[in-house]
């Protein structure tokens, strides 16, 4: 009894926390510098937004690894720019599909992230270059350029270091309160930078992004700590955009925008409302059946099912999981696992009571003998979810991934509620009933 009371306290604490997280206007968590929003995240099909299809130019050789790396970098850049829940998936051999839930201006989102983002620190000697000037560099050439040479009206210069040599990037305010991008090189590159700046005091170090000059500062003194700033008349947005590009690396391949498709939220909202109504009706029918057929255990299972739904939704908000229509279907389907475990246990419980066991014996034996079936069915469901998630990742089917993820989370939570919550509540209910063995009607026998 004492153990069950302790379990009940744990259940009530988890229940209260889940209810708090599930509140529609939850303020989130803020402890010092740590801040966590607790919002329901809706996917593209429910919230509306934009879908963008990017392709690799036909003349560019590409591998699947290049394509996947580009998709990962684009996703990191997009979410770092504040466009939340953006997903980039590869599709086929040369296509990347980007999904922007809630977005309304595709160009504003795409422009900062579709750049190759190749940063170079170029030696331009005694020649300062104005921002925006296009130049050529020897980066990627078999032999470095020892002297600036003119090619097709442009000057080719020597690249000292590139963005790949950076250790960290951030946005700071300068002495005049202007926005600057602070950079720090890794130790090896820092030594190269120190040696070059020592030998070239009074000359110009030109900072180039995608072959266009950002700024061309003069080297006033040797830089010995591998740290510096990039100045270029930045606004807060442009400085942050550049920092994000540098922080998450350069794209291994150039990309073209093939199609931008706007998905309105009206159909998504209608689908969401109908799905929720269908789910509530299904929940009500199942709960009614459990209460009528299994009586007291069925009523306890209904309480556990409510606990399961609240806890699962709280986990979705806390991670957060982007809910799509298939994702909601996976969540509703996982309720079958929650009830399946309870039904197996209750049927074993009834068998033990028919065989003359006491309530305590029947509960212990029922759980013990039903466990192998519960374990195997849940493992099978998790393996299936894993296969579906892999399939969705490999073929760019994000909706399949959403279905698999919500199904797997639901299965795990359902197992917890069946083995911990239902068992604890049922034990407490039956402890409060006098001689329950003599009242078989309480168990639907």
C-alpha positions in Angstrom: 0.0 0.0 0.0 2.8 2.4 0.9 4.5 1.7 -2.5 1.2 2.4 -4.3 0.8 5.7 -2.5 4.3 6.7 -3.5 3.4 5.7 -7.1 0.2 7.7 -6.9 2.1 10.8 -5.8 4.5 10.4 -8.8 1.5 10.0 -11.1 -0.2 13.1 -9.8 3.0 15.2 -10.2 3.4 14.0 -13.8 -0.3 14.6 -14.4 -0.2 18.2 -13.1 3.0 18.9 -15.1 1.3 17.5 -18.3 -1.8 19.6 -17.7 0.3 22.7 -17.2 2.3 22.1 -20.4 -0.9 21.4 -22.3 -2.5 24.8 -21.4 -3.2 26.7 -24.6 -1.6 29.9 -23.4 1.3 28.3 -21.6 4.0 31.0 -20.9 6.9 28.5 -21.3 9.9 28.0 -19.2 12.5 30.8 -18.5 15.3 30.2 -16.0 18.1 32.7 -16.2 19.4 32.6 -19.8 17.5 29.3 -20.5 14.2 29.8 -22.3 11.9 27.1 -23.7 8.7 27.8 -25.5 5.9 25.3 -25.0 3.7 25.8 -28.1 1.7 23.4 -30.3 3.7 23.2 -33.6 1.6 22.6 -36.6 3.0 21.3 -39.9 2.7 22.6 -43.4 -0.6 20.7 -44.1 -2.3 22.1 -41.0 -0.8 25.5 -40.7 -0.3 26.5 -44.2 2.9 28.0 -45.6 5.3 27.4 -48.5 6.9 24.5 -50.2 10.1 25.3 -52.2 11.7 22.9 -54.7 15.5 23.4 -55.2 17.5 21.7 -57.9 21.2 21.3 -58.7 22.1 22.8 -62.1 22.5 20.1 -64.7 26.2 21.0 -65.4 27.2 20.4 -61.8 28.3 16.9 -60.7 26.6 15.9 -57.5 26.5 12.9 -55.1 23.9 11.9 -52.7 26.2 12.9 -49.8 26.6 16.4 -51.3 22.8 16.7 -51.7 22.1 15.5 -48.1 24.8 17.8 -46.7 23.3 20.8 -48.6 19.8 19.9 -47.2 21.2 19.7 -43.6 23.0 23.0 -43.9 19.9 24.7 -45.4 17.8 23.4 -42.6 20.2 24.6 -39.9 20.5 28.0 -41.5 16.7 28.4 -41.9 15.9 27.5 -38.3 18.8 29.7 -37.0 17.3 32.6 -38.9 14.2 32.3 -36.8 12.0 30.5 -39.4 10.9 27.7 -37.1 10.0 24.1 -38.0 11.6 24.3 -41.5 12.4 20.9 -43.0 14.6 20.2 -46.0 14.4 16.8 -47.6 16.3 15.3 -50.5 14.1 13.8 -53.3 15.7 11.9 -56.1 19.2 12.6 -57.3 19.2 16.3 -57.8 16.2 17.8 -55.9 15.8 19.3 -52.4 12.3 20.0 -51.1 12.0 22.7 -48.4 8.9 23.2 -46.3 8.3 26.5 -44.5 5.2 26.3 -42.2 3.6 29.7 -41.6 5.8 31.5 -44.2 4.3 34.1 -46.5 7.3 35.6 -48.3 9.4 32.8 -49.9 12.1 35.1 -51.4 12.7 36.7 -48.0 13.3 33.2 -46.6 15.2 31.7 -49.5 17.5 34.5 -50.5 19.8 34.4 -47.4 20.1 30.6 -47.5 20.5 29.7 -51.1 23.9 31.3 -51.4 26.9 29.0 -51.5 28.3 30.9 -48.6 32.0 30.6 -49.4 33.9 33.0 -47.2 37.5 33.9 -48.2 40.2 36.1 -46.7 42.1 37.5 -49.6 45.4 39.2 -50.0 44.9 42.3 -52.1 48.1 44.0 -51.2 48.0 47.8 -51.4 44.7 47.8 -53.2 41.5 48.4 -51.2 38.3 47.2 -52.9 34.8 48.7 -52.4 32.0 46.4 -51.1 30.2 44.6 -53.9 33.2 44.3 -56.2 33.4 40.9 -57.9 36.8 39.4 -58.0 38.5 36.1 -58.8 40.6 34.1 -56.3 42.9 31.1 -56.5 40.9 29.1 -54.0 40.4 25.6 -55.5 43.1 26.1 -58.2 46.0 23.6 -58.4 48.6 26.4 -58.1 48.3 29.5 -55.9 48.5 33.0 -57.4 51.8 34.7 -56.4 50.9 38.1 -58.1 47.4 39.5 -58.9 46.5 38.7 -62.6 43.7 40.0 -64.8 41.3 37.5 -66.3 38.2 38.5 -68.3 38.2 42.0 -66.8 38.5 40.7 -63.2 41.6 40.5 -61.0 42.5 37.1 -59.5 44.0 37.3 -56.0 45.5 34.9 -53.5 43.2 33.4 -50.8 44.9 33.1 -47.4 42.2 31.4 -45.4 38.5 30.4 -45.9 35.4 30.0 -43.8 36.3 26.4 -43.2 39.1 27.6 -40.9 36.7 29.3 -38.6 36.2 28.1 -35.0 33.3 30.4 -34.0 31.2 33.2 -35.4 28.9 35.7 -33.6 27.3 39.1 -34.0 28.7 42.0 -31.8 28.4 45.7 -31.5 31.5 47.8 -32.3 32.8 51.0 -30.7 30.4 53.1 -32.7 27.5 50.8 -31.8 27.6 49.4 -35.4 26.9 45.7 -36.0 30.0 43.5 -36.7 30.5 39.8 -37.2 33.1 38.5 -34.8 35.2 35.6 -36.0 37.7 33.3 -34.4 40.0 30.9 -36.3 41.0 27.4 -35.2 44.5 27.2 -33.7 46.3 26.1 -36.9 44.6 28.8 -39.0 45.2 31.3 -36.2 49.0 30.8 -36.6 48.8 31.3 -40.3 46.7 34.5 -39.8 49.2 35.8 -37.2 52.2 35.2 -39.5 50.5 36.8 -42.5 49.3 39.9 -40.6 52.7 40.3 -39.1 54.3 40.4 -42.5 51.6 42.6 -44.1 51.0 45.5 -41.7 49.7 48.5 -43.6 48.3 46.4 -46.5 44.7 45.3 -47.1 43.0 42.1 -46.1 39.9 41.8 -48.3 37.0 39.7 -47.0 35.0 38.1 -49.8 31.7 36.1 -49.7 30.8 34.2 -52.9 33.4 36.2 -54.9 31.9 39.5 -53.8 33.8 41.9 -51.5 32.2 42.5 -48.1 34.9 44.8 -46.7 38.6 45.6 -47.3 40.2 46.7 -44.0 43.8 47.7 -43.6 46.0 45.6 -41.3 46.9 48.1 -38.6 48.9 45.6 -36.4 49.6 41.9 -36.2 46.6 39.8 -35.0 48.1 37.2 -32.6 45.0 35.6 -31.0 43.3 34.4 -34.2 40.3 36.7 -33.5 38.9 39.5 -35.6 35.7 41.2 -36.8 34.1 41.7 -40.2 32.8 45.2 -40.8 30.7 46.2 -43.7 27.9 48.6 -42.8 25.7 45.7 -41.5 22.2 45.9 -40.2 21.1 43.5 -37.4 19.5 41.3 -40.0 22.3 41.3 -42.5 25.0 40.7 -39.8 22.9 37.8 -38.4 22.4 36.3 -41.8 26.1 36.4 -42.6 26.9 34.9 -39.2 24.5 32.0 -39.8 25.9 31.3 -43.3 29.4 31.1 -41.8 28.5 29.2 -38.7 26.7 26.4 -40.6 29.3 26.1 -43.3 29.2 26.6 -47.1 26.9 24.7 -49.4 28.8 22.0 -51.3 26.7 22.6 -54.4 24.9 25.6 -56.0 21.1 25.4 -56.1 18.3 26.9 -58.3 14.8 27.6 -57.2 12.5 25.5 -59.5 9.2 26.1 -57.8 7.6 27.9 -55.0 4.1 26.7 -53.9 1.9 28.4 -51.4 -0.3 26.1 -49.3 -3.2 27.9 -47.7 -4.2 27.1 -44.1 -8.0 26.8 -44.8 -7.9 23.2 -46.0 -5.4 22.4 -43.2 -7.6 23.9 -40.5 -10.6 22.0 -41.8 -8.7 18.7 -41.8 -7.4 19.4 -38.3 -10.9 20.1 -36.9 -12.3 17.0 -38.6 -9.4 14.8 -37.3 -9.9 16.1 -33.7 -13.6 15.5 -33.9 -13.0 12.0 -35.2 -10.5 11.4 -32.5 -12.8 12.6 -29.7 -15.6 10.4 -30.9 -13.3 7.4 -31.1 -12.0 8.1 -27.6 -15.5 8.4 -26.2 -16.7 5.2 -27.8 -13.6 3.3 -26.6 -13.9 4.6 -23.1 -17.6 3.7 -22.9 -16.9 0.2 -24.1 -14.1 -0.3 -21.6 -16.3 0.9 -18.7 -19.2 -1.3 -19.7 -17.3 -4.4 -20.4 -14.6 -4.4 -17.8 -16.5 -2.3 -15.1 -13.9 -1.2 -12.4 -10.8 -2.1 -14.4 -12.3 -0.5 -17.4 -13.0 2.7 -15.5 -9.4 2.7 -14.3 -8.2 2.1 -17.9 -10.3 5.1 -19.0 -8.5 7.3 -16.4 -5.1 5.9 -17.6 -6.2 6.7 -21.2 -6.9 10.3 -20.3 -3.5 10.4 -18.5 -1.9 8.9 -21.6 -3.4 11.5 -24.0 -2.4 14.5 -21.8 1.1 13.2 -21.3 1.7 12.4 -24.9 0.5 15.8 -26.1 2.7 17.4 -23.4 5.7 15.5 -24.8 4.8 16.7 -28.3 4.8 20.3 -27.1 8.0 19.9 -25.1 10.2 18.4 -27.7 8.5 19.9 -29.9 7.0 17.5 -32.4 5.6 19.2 -35.6 2.1 17.9 -35.9 0.9 17.0 -39.4 -2.3 15.2 -40.4 -0.4 11.9 -40.7 1.3 12.7 -37.3 -2.1 13.0 -35.7 -3.2 9.7 -37.3 -0.1 8.1 -35.7 -1.0 9.5 -32.3 -4.6 8.2 -32.5 -3.4 4.8 -33.7 -1.0 4.5 -30.8 -4.0 4.7 -28.4 -4.7 1.1 -29.7 -1.5 0.0 -28.1 -2.5 1.7 -24.8 -5.8 -0.2 -24.7 -4.3 -3.4 -26.1 -2.0 -3.7 -23.1 -4.9 -3.0 -20.7 -7.2 -5.6 -22.3 -4.5 -8.3 -22.2 -3.9 -7.6 -18.5 -7.6 -7.4 -17.6 -8.4 -10.7 -19.4 -5.6 -12.4 -17.5 -6.9 -10.8 -14.3 -10.4 -12.2 -14.9 -9.0 -15.7 -15.6 -7.1 -15.7 -12.3 -10.2 -14.5 -10.4 -12.2 -17.3 -11.9 -9.5 -19.8 -10.7 -10.0 -18.6 -7.1 -7.1 -16.3 -6.7 -7.2 -13.3 -4.3 -7.2 -9.8 -5.8 -3.5 -9.3 -4.9 -2.6 -12.6 -6.5 -4.8 -12.0 -9.5 -3.2 -8.6 -10.2 0.4 -9.8 -9.8 -0.2 -12.9 -11.9 -2.2 -11.0 -14.5 0.5 -8.5 -15.1 3.3 -11.1 -15.0 1.6 -13.4 -17.5 0.4 -10.7 -19.9 3.8 -9.0 -20.0 5.4 -11.2 -22.7 2.6 -10.4 -25.2 2.6 -6.7 -24.3 6.4 -6.6 -24.7 6.4 -8.3 -28.1 3.6 -6.3 -29.6 5.2 -3.0 -28.5 8.6 -4.0 -29.7 7.0 -4.9 -33.1 5.3 -1.5 -33.2 8.6 0.3 -32.4 10.5 -1.6 -35.1 7.8 -0.7 -37.6 8.0 2.9 -36.6 11.8 2.8 -37.0 11.5 1.4 -40.5 8.9 4.0 -41.5 11.1 6.8 -40.1 14.1 5.5 -42.0 11.9 5.3 -45.2 10.7 8.9 -44.7 14.3 10.1 -44.2 15.7 8.2 -47.1 13.0 9.3 -49.7 12.2 12.8 -48.4 8.7 11.8 -47.2 8.4 14.1 -44.2 4.8 13.1 -43.6 5.8 9.5 -43.2 8.5 10.5 -40.6 5.8 12.5 -38.7 3.5 9.5 -38.6 6.3 7.2 -37.5 7.6 9.6 -34.8 4.2 10.2 -33.2 3.4 6.5 -33.3 6.6 5.5 -31.6 6.2 8.2 -28.9 2.6 7.1 -28.3 3.6 3.4 -28.0 6.3 4.2 -25.4 3.9 6.4 -23.3 1.1 3.8 -23.6 3.5 1.2 -22.2 4.3 3.4 -19.3 0.6 4.1 -18.5 -0.4 0.5 -18.8 2.4 -0.9 -16.6 2.6 1.9 -14.1 -0.5 4.1 -14.0 -3.1 1.5 -14.6 -1.6 -1.0 -12.2 -1.2 1.6 -9.4 -4.7 3.0 -9.8 -6.3 -0.4 -10.0 -4.5 -1.6 -6.9 -5.7 1.5 -5.0 -9.3 1.1 -6.2 -9.5 -2.6 -5.3 -7.8 -2.0 -1.9 -10.7 0.4 -1.0 -13.4 -2.2 -1.9 -14.3 -4.7 0.8 -13.9 -8.3 -0.2 -13.9 -7.6 -4.0 -13.4 -11.3 -4.7 -17.0 -11.9 -3.7 -18.2 -9.3 -6.2 -17.4 -10.6 -9.6 -19.8 -8.2 -11.3 -17.2 -5.4 -10.6 -14.9 -7.1 -13.1 -17.4 -8.0 -15.8 -17.4 -11.7 -14.8 
